Amino acid sequence: MGGGDVIEIEKVRKYARCIELLFQVVDDILDMTKSSKELGKTAGKDLVSGKATYPKLTGIENAKKFAGELPSQAIQELAYFEVEKAAPFQPQS
C-alpha cells in the first residue's frame, strides 16, 4: 500500500474508518431530523425500512456526540506521520 509499513497502513485504515463512520452517522442524523426538501432526497427512509442506524440505536444526542468525537479521533491517527505526509488529510481552515 504505497510503501507504508504495517503501522502506517493501520493508522491510515483507522483514519479512513473514522471518516467513513462520521459520514454515515451524520447521514443517519440528517435522515431523522431534516425534511425531504432540505435533504434533496426522501427523508426518513431508514426509519421506515427498519434500518439499524446510530440515532435509532443510541439516540439522537448520543449519535451527535459520537459524530463530534470522530474528527479528532481521525486526526489522532495522523499524528503518527510527519506533518508533510499528513497535511493532505488535515482539515483546512
Residue pairs with C-beta under 8 A, 6 or more apart in sequence:
1 9
1 12
4 12
7 80
8 80
8 81
11 77
11 78
11 80
11 81
12 77
14 74
14 77
15 74
15 77
15 78
15 89
18 70
18 71
18 73
18 74
18 77
19 70
19 74
21 70
22 67
22 70
22 71
22 74
24 54
25 54
25 63
25 66
25 67
25 70
26 67
28 46
28 53
28 54
28 55
28 56
28 63
29 54
29 55
29 60
29 63
29 64
29 67
30 39
30 43
31 39
31 43
31 44
31 45
31 46
31 47
31 53
32 43
32 44
32 46
32 47
32 53
32 55
32 56
32 60
33 60
34 43
35 43
36 42
36 43
36 44
45 51
46 53
46 56
47 53
47 56
53 63
54 62
54 63
54 66
54 67
55 63
58 66
71 91
75 90
75 91
78 86
78 89
78 90
79 86
